[in-house]
Amino acid sequence: MAGRYGRPRSVLRMRTVAGQVFLLQVAIVVLLVVAAIAALVLQSRADGDREARNRSVAVAEAFANAPGIEAALKSAHPTTVLQPRAEAARKRSEVDFIVVMNTQGIRYTHPIANRIGKKFVGTLQPALAGGVVTEKITGTIGPLVQAVVPVFSHSGPDKGKVIGLVSAGITVNRVSGVVDDQFPLLFGAAAGVLALTTGGTALVSRRLRRQTHGLGPAEMTRMYEHHDAVLHAVREGVIIVGGDGCLLLANDEARRLLGLSPDVEGRQVADLGLDPATAHLLASGRVVTDEVHPVGDRLLAVNQRSTDQAGGPPGSVTTLRDTTELRALTGRADVARGRLKLLYDAGTEIGTTLDVVHTCEELAQFGATRFADIVTVDLAEDVLIGEEPTSPGGATVEMRRIASRGAPPDSGLYPVGRLIRFEPATALGAGLTTGKAALEADLSAFAGWHLQSPERARKIVQHGIHSRISVPLRARGVILGVAIFWRSNEPEPFEEEDLSVAEELVARAAVSIDNARRYTREHTMAVTLQRSLLPRALPEQNAVEAAYRYLPAQAGRGGLGGVGGDWFDIIPLPGARVALVVGDVVGHGLHAAATMGRLRTAVHNFANLDLPPDEILWHLDELVTRIDQDEGAEEAEGSVTGATCLYAIYDPASGHCTMARAGHVQPVLLRPDGTAEVADVPGGPPLGLGGLPFETWQRQLPEESRLVLFTDGLVEDRNRDLDEGMALLSRILADHPGRTPDETCEAALGALLPDRPSDDIALLVARTRVLDTAHVADWDVPPDPSAVGQIRAAAVRKLIEWGLAEEAFTAELILSELVTNSIRYAAGPIRVRLIRDTSLICEVSDRSSTSPHLRQAATTDEGGRGLFLVAQLAERWGTRYTTSGKVIWTEQALTGRDVVAVEADGEDP
């Protein structure tokens, strides 16, 4: 090149080298100066942080131990005393804030007044334990260091305890100003050093240029040889093409990638034997950046630039890089990424509900769509009922096919619902014993898998199913079933990598299936317990015609739901009356069901006391409170925190209805004319809160009215609020007022029941009846002992009129004793009422609130045997209190003929 371009070209190149050395030396000096500045800045920050921590701790400690702090914290208005002192101390100590707070972190002082009374932002726990907290944070005023110290009590019962906290903070910029003043001096010194170095470097560079000006041919040749060695050693092809399309240079890597011969320099690009696209690209000289070109079996990334920039010779430089291996690695990475996404999607799409069958169907659907062509899932029978399957122990394993997706008709695969006996001699049967997955890459080879069923195996292969993977569903060391992946539409068989993906996919699904199995077991137990605690049949009574429905909750997405504590009851009461009860215990599961049973038993016991609805709820409230206290003391998981209840009493003799509710949803009243309204029963607190009274709702109901009592699960769910559900229920009831109670239940559930109810639903519909006035007789009794005989005679006549002559003698004795006791011991007026219902009811009412007591009279006593005689003659007897006194009642069983007559008289027209 020295001969071709002359000596000046060599001098120019040396000058360029000298200039580069000059620039390198300048860069080194600049870097040293920058490093010194950076070191000073870092030292400044460290010193600033340390000074900020020391000052904030000192100020906080000083203020926390200042006289009067303890008294101010214990005063009625700490802010009034502490705020001015804190601001004065802050200004004197030149910190940014001093905050005094209580042990809960509520500020008493702050430089910004509107932040007083708000929660302090920072770590408090070490200071509450008696230590000192320092931390660096970024606040609204910038980076700052704050310290929190405790304030100890030095007197009183709290002596030695932390009664408050003091925090002081200061920004780092406030304490780092001193170091910042050193920067001008540093910059001046750096500029001087840079100028001195630049001058020295310039002198050295000029001397270097003078020295390299006389380089000989040997030195220059050696320099070019080194350049040529580097050019041919790199793993990137380099090609230089002149402006006339002649190849000037091709390194060894370019020759290898393009398949060029050793003597290609000096030849035209078009004569090199390259493919037309590559030859045209090299000859064109156009600018190319990372353009991929296929050359033979390689993919080359091509970059091309022109050489005539900045006065250079015409032509182009092209670099070639082999990306074939990179493309293969990228493909494998794409496959791995796709499999990771497959497993991630499986976690979101499989196991959305706690239902065993549905989870198996989700596995089959996902696998057939994303991984295989056909997927079948088989489970052990015990898993379907929530039990753990027994270990096969090497014997034949029986499983039932639960789900299948993608199987063509008559494919030979077992249908859903079929009980399958897996033979241990096959790889699949052995895997169900050992828990190992099995890969059958070529089913047409019939390498043992066909022994399960040779006939079906031939049909499977005939339908084009050529490969399969079987993976046992294993969770917690127990084999629940097996998932089998079949391939038919895709020609490639399953591989070992597919086996690992299938194992991971099934392992995740097995966890969901096992969770669903355990939920099924617990749900079945809870449902069994709850149904055993609920009424199995309606009691015999003539006050209302009733129908009911109870539906336990089902698990929804994520396992929400489960059997709850809803219940209902119809309780016959004295005087032909009836109590209607609906309640709901907070919570789900066995605990809620068991608590429901306790409350239902308590309601029956309280109902036997014949108390009004508000007193019944008051007693229940006390019971739930005691239950909560007992379980809270034991720290039982899922303890009951309350319950709701609606209690109604209906009297068919008068048509009078009384209700009270404790936090329960209001009932709906459907009148005979089809008008539906929400009964405005006063709302009391839920059971278990205690302390508040319950109010009653009273109404005279016409015959054929319908009382609809229910729990909130009927009218409220995730997609519908309570008011919307109540309005919809009222419309459904009003549409067909002539429905029977049973039809009303069906209509309400049909319109309001969600697909998968997340809460229990208890529904009770009662159509009211009114006793025939001919079956009720009453008399006022004067407070005269002679009136007893008159009442007895009138009662006997009425009983004979009712065809109850056989019961007349017993009823006469009972009335005689009860009326005599009222005349003798109670205050008037006295009233007698006879009711002919499923039994003969005798009632004697007076104004006294004193209840008679049954006792055993001595042989020498002249009296005291009246109530004993009544208890022996009557089937049941008791006392109920009214607002004006009490009622003593008795019930006598009717003979079979009398009962038939009563039922016939009470039939609907």
Residue pairs with C-beta under 8 A, 6 or more apart in sequence:
1 9
1 220
1 224
2 9
2 10
2 217
2 220
10 215
10 220
11 213
14 209
14 212
14 213
14 215
15 209
17 208
17 212
18 205
18 206
18 208
18 209
18 212
19 205
21 204
21 205
21 208
22 201
22 202
22 204
22 205
25 197
25 201
25 204
25 205
26 194
26 197
26 198
26 201
29 193
29 194
29 197
29 198
29 201
30 194
33 190
33 193
33 194
36 186
36 190
37 183
37 186
37 187
37 190
40 179
40 182
40 183
40 186
43 179
44 176
44 179
44 180
45 172
45 176
47 175
47 176
47 179
48 172
48 173
48 175
48 176
48 179
49 136
49 145
49 172
51 175
52 136
52 144
52 145
52 170
52 171
52 172
52 174
52 175
53 134
53 145
53 147
55 93
55 95
55 168
55 170
55 175
56 95
56 134
56 145
56 146
56 147
56 168
56 169
56 170
57 132
57 134
57 147
57 149
57 168
59 89
59 93
59 95
59 98
59 147
59 168
59 170
60 98
60 132
60 147
60 148
60 149
60 166
60 167
60 168
61 132
61 149
62 89
62 93
63 69
63 86
63 89
63 98
63 100
63 166
63 168
64 149
64 150
64 151
64 166
66 85
66 89
68 81
68 85
69 82
69 100
69 151
69 164
69 166
70 151
70 153
70 154
70 155
70 163
71 81
72 78
72 81
72 82
72 85
72 100
73 82
73 100
73 102
73 108
73 151
73 163
73 164
74 156
74 163
75 81
78 100
78 102
78 108
79 108
79 109
79 116
79 117
82 100
82 108
82 109
83 108
83 109
83 113
83 116
86 98
86 99
86 100
86 109
87 98
87 109
87 111
89 98
90 96
90 97
90 98
90 111
90 168
93 168
94 170
94 174
95 168
95 169
95 170
96 111
96 141
96 144
96 169
96 170
96 171
96 174
97 110
97 111
97 146
97 167
97 168
97 169
98 109
98 166
98 167
98 168
99 107
99 108
99 109
99 110
99 120
99 166
99 167
99 168
99 169
100 107
100 108
100 109
100 151
100 164
100 165
100 166
100 167
101 107
101 108
101 120
101 164
101 165
101 166
101 167
102 108
102 164
102 165
103 128
103 162
103 163
103 164
103 165
105 119
105 120
105 124
105 165
106 117
106 118
106 119
106 120
107 115
107 116
107 117
107 118
107 119
107 120
108 116
108 164
109 116
110 116
120 165
120 167
121 137
121 139
122 133
122 135
122 137
122 146
122 148
122 167
123 133
123 135
123 148
124 133
124 148
124 165
126 132
126 133
126 148
127 133
127 148
127 149
127 150
127 162
127 165
128 150
128 162
128 165
129 162
130 150
130 152
130 162
131 150
132 147
132 148
132 149
132 150
133 147
133 148
133 149
134 145
134 146
134 147
134 148
135 145
135 146
136 143
136 144
136 145
136 172
137 143
137 144
137 146
138 144
139 169
141 171
142 171
142 172
142 173
143 171
143 172
143 173
144 169
144 170
144 171
144 172
145 169
145 170
145 172
146 167
146 168
146 169
147 167
147 168
147 169
148 165
148 166
148 167
149 165
149 166
149 167
150 162
150 164
150 165
151 162
151 163
151 164
151 165
151 166
152 160
152 161
152 162
152 163
153 159
153 160
153 161
153 162
153 163
231 238
231 249
231 251
232 251
232 252
232 253
233 252
234 251
234 253
235 253
236 253
236 319
236 320
236 321
237 250
237 251
237 253
237 254
237 255
237 256
237 257
237 258
237 300
237 318
237 319
237 320
237 321
238 249
238 250
238 251
238 253
238 254
238 317
238 318
238 319
238 320
239 247
239 249
239 250
239 251
239 254
239 282
239 317
239 318
239 319
239 320
240 247
240 248
240 249
240 250
240 307
240 315
240 316
240 317
240 318
241 247
241 248
241 269
241 282
241 283
241 285
241 315
241 316
241 318
242 248
242 313
242 314
242 315
243 285
243 308
243 313
243 314
243 315
245 268
245 269
245 270
245 283
246 266
246 267
246 268
246 269
247 264
247 265
247 266
247 267
247 268
247 269
247 272
248 265
248 266
248 315
249 265
250 258
250 260
250 264
250 265
253 320
254 260
254 320
255 261
255 262
255 264
257 295
257 298
257 300
257 320
257 322
258 272
258 274
258 278
258 295
258 320
259 273
259 296
260 272
264 272
269 279
269 282
269 283
270 279
270 283
272 279
274 282
274 295
275 295
277 293
278 293
278 295
281 288
281 291
281 293
281 302
281 304
281 318
282 304
282 316
282 318
285 304
285 306
285 315
285 316
286 304
287 304
287 305
287 306
288 302
288 303
288 304
288 318
289 303
290 301
290 302
290 303
291 301
291 302
291 303
292 299
292 300
292 301
292 302
292 323
293 299
293 300
293 302
294 300
297 324
298 322
298 324
299 322
299 323
299 324
299 327
300 320
300 321
300 322
300 323
301 320
301 321
301 322
301 323
302 318
302 319
302 320
303 318
303 319
303 321
304 316
304 317
304 318
304 319
305 316
305 317
306 315
306 316
307 313
307 314
307 315
307 316
307 317
308 314
308 315
339 501
342 370
342 371
342 501
342 505
343 501
343 504
343 505
343 508
345 366
345 370
346 366
346 370
346 505
346 508
346 509
347 508
349 362
349 366
350 359
350 362
350 363
350 366
350 508
350 509
350 512
351 359
351 362
351 508
351 509
351 511
351 512
351 513
351 515
351 516
352 358
352 359
352 362
352 557
352 558
353 359
353 516
353 555
353 556
353 557
353 756
354 515
354 516
354 519
354 520
354 523
354 555
354 559
355 516
355 520
355 554
355 555
356 379
356 383
356 384
356 402
356 513
356 516
356 517
356 520
357 384
357 402
357 403
358 516
359 509
359 512
359 513
359 516
360 377
360 379
360 402
360 403
360 481
360 513
361 377
361 402
361 403
361 405
362 509
363 375
363 377
363 403
363 483
363 506
363 509
363 513
364 375
364 376
364 377
364 403
364 404
364 405
364 483
365 375
365 403
365 405
367 375
367 405
367 483
367 485
367 505
368 374
368 375
368 405
368 406
369 405
371 485
371 498
371 501
371 502
371 505
372 406
372 469
372 485
372 486
372 487
373 406
373 465
373 486
373 487
373 488
373 489
373 490
374 404
374 405
374 406
374 407
374 411
374 413
374 465
374 485
374 486
374 487
374 488
375 403
375 404
375 405
375 406
375 483
375 484
375 485
375 486
376 401
376 403
376 404
376 405
376 407
376 413
376 414
376 483
376 484
376 486
377 401
377 402
377 403
377 404
377 473
377 481
377 482
377 483
377 484
378 399
378 400
378 401
378 402
378 420
378 481
378 482
378 483
378 484
379 399
379 400
379 402
379 473
379 480
379 481
379 513
380 389
380 397
380 398
380 399
380 400
380 479
380 480
380 481
381 389
381 398
381 399
381 400
381 419
382 388
382 389
382 390
383 389
383 480
383 481
383 513
383 517
384 400
384 402
384 520
385 520
385 521
385 524
386 517
386 518
386 519
386 520
386 521
386 522
386 523
386 524
387 517
387 521
388 478
388 517
389 478
389 479
389 480
391 479
392 424
392 432
392 433
392 479
393 433
394 424
394 433
395 424
396 421
396 422
396 423
396 424
396 429
397 421
397 422
397 424
397 429
397 432
397 433
398 419
398 420
398 421
398 422
399 419
399 420
399 422
399 432
399 481
399 482
400 417
400 418
400 419
400 420
401 414
401 415
401 416
401 417
401 418
401 420
402 416
402 481
403 416
404 413
404 415
404 416
406 486
407 413
407 486
408 463
408 488
410 459
410 463
411 459
411 460
411 463
411 465
412 455
412 456
412 457
412 458
412 459
412 460
412 462
412 463
412 465
413 456
413 460
413 465
413 486
414 420
414 456
422 428
422 429
422 432
422 452
422 482
423 429
423 451
423 452
424 430
424 433
425 448
425 451
426 448
426 449
426 451
426 452
427 438
427 440
427 448
427 449
427 470
428 438
428 449
428 452
428 470
428 482
428 484
429 452
430 436
430 438
431 437
431 438
431 470
431 471
431 472
431 482
432 472
432 479
432 482
435 472
435 474
435 479
436 472
437 469
437 470
437 471
437 472
437 499
437 502
437 503
437 506
438 469
438 470
439 468
439 469
439 494
439 496
439 498
439 499
440 447
440 449
440 467
440 468
440 469
440 470
440 494
441 467
441 493
441 494
441 495
442 466
442 467
442 493
443 449
443 457
443 460
443 461
443 465
443 466
443 467
443 468
444 461
444 466
446 457
446 461
449 457
449 468
450 457
450 458
460 486
463 488
464 488
464 489
465 486
465 487
465 488
466 487
466 488
466 491
466 493
467 486
467 487
467 493
467 494
468 484
468 485
468 486
468 487
468 494
469 484
469 485
469 494
469 498
469 499
469 502
470 482
470 483
470 484
470 485
471 482
471 483
471 484
471 485
471 502
471 503
471 505
471 506
472 479
472 481
472 482
472 506
473 479
473 480
473 481
473 482
473 483
473 506
473 509
473 510
473 513
474 480
474 507
474 510
475 510
475 511
475 513
475 514
476 514
478 514
480 510
480 513
480 514
480 517
481 513
483 502
483 506
483 509
485 494
485 502
487 493
487 494
494 502
515 559
516 555
519 555
519 559
519 562
522 562
522 589
522 590
523 552
523 554
523 555
523 562
523 563
525 590
526 552
526 562
526 563
526 588
526 589
526 590
526 592
526 593
527 552
527 563
529 590
529 593
529 594
529 597
530 552
530 563
530 565
530 567
530 593
530 596
531 550
533 567
533 593
533 596
533 597
533 600
534 550
534 567
534 568
534 600
535 548
535 568
535 569
535 570
538 546
538 548
538 570
539 570
539 571
539 572
540 572
540 838
541 570
541 572
541 576
541 578
541 838
542 576
542 652
542 769
542 771
542 837
542 838
542 902
542 906
543 572
543 576
543 577
543 578
543 650
543 651
543 652
543 768
543 769
544 570
544 578
544 580
544 650
544 652
544 707
544 766
544 767
544 768
544 769
545 740
545 741
545 766
545 767
545 769
546 570
546 580
546 741
546 764
546 765
546 766
546 767
547 740
547 741
547 742
547 744
547 745
547 764
547 765
548 568
548 570
548 745
548 762
548 763
548 764
548 765
549 745
549 749
549 761
549 762
549 763
550 566
550 568
550 760
550 761
550 762
550 763
551 713
551 749
551 753
551 757
551 760
551 761
552 563
552 564
552 760
553 561
553 562
553 563
553 564
553 588
553 713
553 757
553 758
553 759
553 760
554 561
554 756
554 757
554 758
555 561
555 562
555 756
556 756
556 758
560 758
561 588
561 756
561 757
561 758
561 759
562 588
562 589
563 588
563 589
563 590
563 592
563 593
563 760
564 584
564 585
564 587
564 588
564 592
564 593
564 713
564 759
564 760
565 583
565 584
565 585
565 586
565 587
565 588
565 592
565 593
565 595
565 596
565 599
565 640
565 643
565 760
566 582
566 583
566 584
566 585
566 596
566 711
566 713
566 759
566 760
566 761
566 762
567 581
567 582
567 583
567 584
567 585
567 596
567 599
567 600
567 762
568 581
568 582
568 583
568 709
568 762
568 763
568 764
569 579
569 580
569 581
569 582
569 600
569 603
569 604
570 578
570 579
570 580
570 581
570 764
570 766
571 578
571 579
571 581
571 603
571 604
571 607
572 578
572 579
573 579
573 607
573 610
573 649
574 610
574 841
574 876
574 878
574 880
574 889
574 891
575 651
575 653
575 835
575 841
575 843
575 880
575 887
575 889
576 651
576 652
576 653
576 771
576 835
576 837
576 838
576 841
577 649
577 650
577 651
577 652
577 653
578 649
578 650
578 652
578 766
579 607
579 647
579 648
579 649
580 647
580 648
580 649
580 650
580 707
580 709
580 764
580 766
581 603
581 645
581 646
581 647
581 648
581 709
582 645
582 646
582 664
582 667
582 709
582 710
582 711
582 762
582 764
583 596
583 599
583 600
583 603
583 643
583 644
583 645
583 646
583 664
583 711
584 643
584 644
584 645
584 664
584 711
584 712
584 713
584 760
584 762
585 592
585 595
585 596
585 599
585 640
585 643
586 592
586 640
586 641
586 642
586 643
586 686
587 595
587 638
587 640
587 641
589 638
591 636
591 638
591 639
591 640
592 640
595 627
595 640
595 643
598 623
598 627
599 620
599 623
599 624
599 643
599 645
599 687
602 619
602 620
602 623
603 616
603 620
603 645
603 647
606 616
606 619
606 620
607 616
608 878
610 878
610 879
610 880
610 881
611 619
611 880
611 881
612 649
612 658
612 660
612 696
613 647
613 648
613 649
613 658
613 659
613 660
613 694
613 696
614 660
614 693
614 694
614 695
614 696
616 647
616 660
617 645
617 647
617 660
617 661
617 662
617 684
617 687
617 694
618 693
618 694
620 643
620 645
620 662
620 687
621 662
621 685
621 687
621 688
621 689
621 690
621 694
622 690
623 687
624 640
624 642
624 643
624 687
624 688
625 688
625 689
625 690
627 640
627 688
628 639
628 640
628 641
628 642
628 688
631 639
631 640
632 639
640 688
641 688
642 663
642 686
642 687
642 688
642 689
643 662
643 663
643 686
643 687
643 688
644 661
644 662
644 663
644 664
644 665
644 686
644 687
644 711
645 661
645 662
645 663
645 664
645 687
646 659
646 660
646 661
646 662
646 664
646 665
646 667
646 681
646 709
647 659
647 660
647 661
648 657
648 658
648 659
648 667
648 707
648 709
649 657
649 658
649 659
650 656
650 657
650 701
650 707
650 766
650 768
651 657
652 768
652 769
652 770
652 771
653 770
653 771
653 776
653 835
654 700
655 700
655 701
655 702
655 703
655 768
655 770
656 698
656 699
656 700
656 701
657 698
657 699
657 700
657 701
657 707
657 768
658 696
658 697
658 698
659 667
659 679
659 681
659 696
659 697
659 698
660 681
660 682
660 684
660 694
660 695
660 696
660 697
661 681
661 682
661 683
661 684
661 694
662 684
662 685
662 686
662 687
662 694
663 683
663 684
663 685
663 686
663 687
664 711
665 710
665 711
665 712
665 715
665 722
665 726
666 678
666 679
666 680
666 681
666 683
666 726
667 678
667 679
667 681
667 707
667 708
667 709
667 710
668 676
668 677
668 678
668 679
668 708
668 726
668 729
668 730
668 733
669 676
669 677
669 678
669 679
669 699
669 701
669 705
669 706
669 707
669 708
670 676
670 705
670 706
670 708
670 733
670 734
670 737
670 744
671 677
671 702
671 705
671 737
672 702
672 703
672 704
672 705
672 737
673 737
674 734
674 737
675 734
676 730
676 731
676 733
676 734
677 730
678 726
678 730
679 697
679 699
680 697
681 697
682 694
682 695
682 696
682 697
684 692
684 693
684 694
684 695
685 692
701 707
701 768
702 768
703 768
703 769
703 770
704 767
704 768
705 767
705 768
706 733
706 737
706 741
706 744
706 765
706 766
706 767
706 768
707 765
707 766
707 768
708 729
708 733
708 744
708 748
708 763
708 764
708 765
709 763
709 764
709 765
709 766
710 729
710 748
710 761
710 762
710 763
710 764
711 759
711 760
711 761
711 762
711 763
712 722
712 759
713 757
713 758
713 759
713 760
713 761
713 762
714 725
714 729
714 748
714 749
714 752
714 753
714 761
714 763
715 722
715 725
715 726
715 728
715 729
715 752
716 722
716 725
716 759
717 725
717 754
717 757
717 758
717 759
718 758
719 754
720 728
725 752
728 751
728 752
729 748
729 751
729 752
732 747
732 748
732 751
732 752
733 744
733 747
733 748
735 747
736 743
736 747
739 747
740 767
741 765
741 766
741 767
742 765
744 765
745 763
745 765
748 763
748 765
749 761
749 763
753 761
769 906
771 835
771 837
772 905
772 906
775 802
775 835
775 836
775 837
775 902
775 905
776 833
776 834
776 835
776 836
777 795
777 798
777 833
777 834
778 831
778 832
778 833
778 834
779 791
779 794
779 831
779 832
780 829
780 830
780 831
781 787
781 788
781 791
781 819
781 822
781 823
781 829
781 830
781 831
781 832
782 828
782 830
783 823
783 828
783 829
783 830
784 823
785 820
785 823
785 824
787 819
787 823
788 816
788 819
788 820
788 823
791 815
791 819
791 832
792 812
792 815
792 816
795 808
795 811
795 812
795 815
795 832
795 834
796 808
796 811
796 812
798 834
799 805
799 807
799 808
799 811
799 834
799 840
800 808
802 836
803 898
803 901
804 811
804 836
804 840
804 894
804 898
806 895
806 898
807 840
807 892
807 894
807 895
807 898
810 873
810 874
810 892
811 834
811 840
811 842
811 892
813 869
813 873
814 842
814 870
814 873
814 874
814 890
814 892
815 832
815 842
815 844
817 866
817 867
817 869
817 870
818 842
818 844
818 866
818 870
818 888
818 890
819 830
819 832
819 844
820 866
821 852
821 866
821 867
821 888
822 830
822 844
822 846
822 848
822 888
823 830
825 848
825 850
825 852
826 846
826 847
826 848
826 850
826 885
827 846
827 847
827 848
827 885
828 846
828 847
829 846
829 847
830 844
830 845
830 846
831 844
831 845
831 846
832 842
832 843
832 844
833 841
833 842
833 843
833 845
834 840
834 841
834 842
834 843
835 841
835 843
836 902
837 902
838 894
838 899
838 902
838 903
839 875
839 891
839 892
839 893
839 894
840 891
840 892
840 893
840 894
841 889
841 890
841 891
841 892
842 874
842 889
842 890
842 892
843 887
843 888
843 889
844 887
844 888
844 889
845 882
845 885
845 886
845 887
845 888
846 885
846 886
847 884
847 885
848 885
848 886
849 881
849 885
849 886
850 886
851 879
851 881
851 886
852 867
852 879
852 888
853 867
854 867
854 868
854 871
855 864
855 867
855 868
856 868
857 863
857 864
857 865
857 868
870 877
870 890
871 877
873 890
873 892
874 890
874 891
874 892
875 890
875 891
875 892
875 893
876 890
876 891
877 888
877 889
877 890
877 891
878 888
878 889
879 886
879 887
879 888
879 889
880 886
880 887
880 889
881 887
894 902
